[in-house]
Amino acid sequence: MSIITKEERIILARGEKKLVSVIVPSRKRFDMLLVSLQSIHEMAADTSQLETIIRFDDDDGQSIKRIPELPFTKMNLRVIIGPRLRGYFDLNKFINECCGVSCGEFLFLFNDDSTIITKNWDKELEKHKGQVVVLNPDTHDDAQQYNTFPIISREIYDLVGHFSLQAHNDAWVSQVGKKLNIEKHINIEIFHDRPDNSNFTGTDERLLDDITWKERTDTFPNSAKEFFSQKFQQLVQEDVLNIHANLLNKGE
């Protein structure tokens, strides 16, 4: 047993501790990102307990030039600029990079085309403090059956050393949660404003301009095939076994 608490360990390692770190990878959708950030901030009850970590690609000059427009005076923001690598195929590397500098008790995977609808959403998250969980917010859209915005306990990340090892980050942690029977619904509603959502608010012009969405849809068949391959399903199972063994040792 350690001589310090988990909270003290986070503070010693990262300088501070928050309730939640919201992880937002963003590419060439700066105006939409600003709307997403506004919802994270304005719908929260206690913004002092939030941090948001944004990750831009180093070839996204349009967004990088506009970084001074981010609401640094209102929000606890961290910005990472890193290599593009293989793009969507390496999305998990971007997420892991953000998690590595985070200080939240929970890690919340968010998108730059999404907004939080639930007022005081962070109060819902507080109900799960001290638990080892994978939380599944509501979307009330065609993807409601999936956990597209997973929130995981930091302890999960600390135990396995990553959020995910493959581009389908949401599916990865959702599978882990289901196999361990620790995935739970949480009363947080999110609107995902993307073209395959029947409630999509965008115009045809926005759809044509959204190269990020096009890359995702073009890449998805191959990235999904990779995720369900024997190799990556085995890696998911390794995470499950590692977390399970540690929970048994703790008597949980």
Disulfide bonds with the S-S distance in Angstrom:
none
